[in-house]
Amino acid sequence: MGHDFQALKASAREIPGVREYLQSFPAIIADLVMSRRIQMGLSQEQLAELAETTQATISRIESGDEDVELGVLTDVFKVLGITS
């Protein structure tokens, strides 16, 4: 699925307005995770431990890195109480 998703994302960026939306999504996730983590009084290291990942991964999420696996984001969201 990874390769197919990347191809879909690449072709979607050619649609007017979609490029800007896709570029803003990681920044929105980054702001959401960082603000909620701080609100809960957690360090990046504490959040990483609770989400069973690394501090470096939390840092990547909070930096807007697009290459974080969905499963990792799901685990981080659960710890932070972010649900749909």
N, C-alpha and C positions, 0 to 999 in steps of 0.2 A: 504494500500500500504506500510506503514512503515515496518511492519513485513516481508512482501515479499521482500522488497528492502534489508533489513538487511540480510535475508537468501541468496539472490543473491550475495550480497557483500561478505558474508562469503565464499561462494563457489568459487567466482571469485578469492579470495585471494590464492586459491590453484593452480592457473595457474601460471607457471613460468613467472616472470617479472611483473605480475599484482599487486602483493602485494606491491612492491616498488612504483609503479605508484600511487596506491590508498593512500599510506602513504604520498606521496609528494604533493598530490592535496590540502589538507587543508593548508599546508605551503605556497603553491603558492598563494592561495586565501588570506591568511593572509598578505603576503608581498604586494600583489596588492592593497588591501584595505588600509593598513597603508600608503603606499607610495603615493597613490592618495589623501587620506585624508590630509596628510601633505602638499602635493603639492597645494591643494586647500586652505590651511590655516585654516582648521577646527580642532577643538578639538574633542575628542571622544564624549563628551556631545553634541556639536553642530551637529555632524553627526547623532547622535542618535535622536535628536529632529526632524531633517529634514526627517529622514527615519521612524519616528514614532515608535521608539523602545527605548531601554534603553541603557545607557552608558555601563552597564555590558555586554550587548549583543555585543556591538561593541568591547569591550575588549576581549570577548570570540572568536569573529571572528578573531581578530588580533593576538590571541594566537594560532590559528590553531585548535580550538575546532571543532570536526566533527559533533557535535549534534545541529548545528544551522539549523533552518528550511529553506527550499529553498525559501519560500515566503519572509522571512526576508532578505536573501542574495539578492534577486531580488530587493527589496526596497532600500537596501543600494547601490547596483550597479547603480540603476537609479539616485540616488542623486549624486553619484560620476561620472556619465556620462560614465559608463562602459557598453557597449552594444556589442551584437554579430554582 
